[in-house]
């Protein structure tokens, strides 16, 4: 993905998950532009 960003094929790289441990691992390994932490609550709750 980082190579695609350098080539201009994509503008941003991001990841989203409910698992904060997984997100922490990815953040230390990749050059991300966006990280989304999903919550389990919705407007209906």
Secondary structure, DSSP 4 states (H G I P E B T S, - for coil): -HHHHHHTS-S--EEEES-HHHHHHHHHHS--SEEEE--S--TT-
